């Protein structure tokens, strides 16, 4: 850090959440009183947008929102809502965004950075699988399996998991014009609505001897914008999937399966999807349009990029669901008030039928009571949980009435599920390796104790 630069601790001490909310376009809602000040957004005519309200807590350091039921400080609020701030540009680092916003609010000058523009490669031919020599994994032939050992051993992927996914990976060798050849573990990419034609490879190289990592990328000419690795141990077609699991790499998908298949026997029937890196809109929209009734399990990494990918996928799910609702004259006024990045409950509640408004009012009342009990520090945990359960019940009733009004089938209103590896692991493969190392250490302890006992007996004899 350069001399004079401010840190996150400086931002948290010098700013309060009201400063950030106001900068994001929110206004103090005077109707709610001052015990728990709330901030709302206004439409072009100065009317409050229902369902878009943050309540300030912890002496102005944090806020929370009804629909999400989670607490934000100034750092997490900016990172979770980057589009609210003028400094945000698509693809920029969220840490950079926090620095720009907070330094501006504190009137602290910050050094400008020059932008590097990397020119894309030209004249790249489309992917052609016939340019590769393929070596496939045969569960019935041990000789075919041995060549895969260097690629899976370092990742902790066992033979049982390789058997389960053997149709969905291979070794692909490409020969260059200078006579050289290189081989990678390759995961075929296909299109969600396609006929199974391979449009690219997600590639992984052998682990290096020094443990410094290995090559990862995509084959030249791959359709990276639309193609994904789509795999199912039970060969479930994507269009018939009841559960879809999203990952940033095929390695992570296989690690997740290995960690959970013993307690979840239905996991074989699920469909596993790898975006091979940063998910694109085309990838997300392609899978969601085919699997809308399925439960979407978001298993991206726990780093900042993974948080971005998770939010983008959830928002894309909102847009896809929104697109299948028929816009009748009764529904259109409400639908027009829903922000493109918000769920179906994010519109102007006052434009809904009276019985739906009443149902929402009950939920919002119970929600505010639950948040008040949580932040007060005076309520017993079991009392808070009872209130949360009541709040959830009211929300389910409201959601059912909202679906009926919008003519939406319950099967198409399945929520996304966020699944994360155990802290502090960033991804599922990291957790798998950590658990294997822990098991090996535990397994070695009895042997060490036995050796120590034998050594002690030898000394005694001497």
Secondary structure, 3 states (H helix, E strand, C coil): CCCCCCCHHHHHHHCCHHHHHHHCCCEECHHHCCCCCEEEEECCCCCEEEEEEEEEECCCCEEEECCCCCEECHHHHHHHCHHHCCCCCCCCCHHHHHHHHHHHHCCCCCCCCCCCCCCCCCCCCCCCHHHEEEEECCCCCHHHHHHHHHHHHCCCCCHHHHHHCHHHCEEEEEECCCCCEEEEEEEEEECCCCCCCCCEEEEECCCCCCCCCCCEEECCCCCCCCCEEEECCCCCCHHHCCEEEEECCHHHHHHHHHHHCCCCHHHHHCEEEECCCCCCHHHHHHHHHHHCCCEEEECCCCCHHHHHHHHHHHHHHHHHHHHCCCCCHHHHHHHCCCCCCCCHHHCCHHHCCHHHHHHHHHHHHHHHHHHHHHHHCCCCHHHHHHHHHHHHHHHHHHHHHHHHHHCCCHHHHCCCEECCCCCCCCCHHHHHHHHHHHHHHHHHHHHHHHHHHHHHHHHHHC
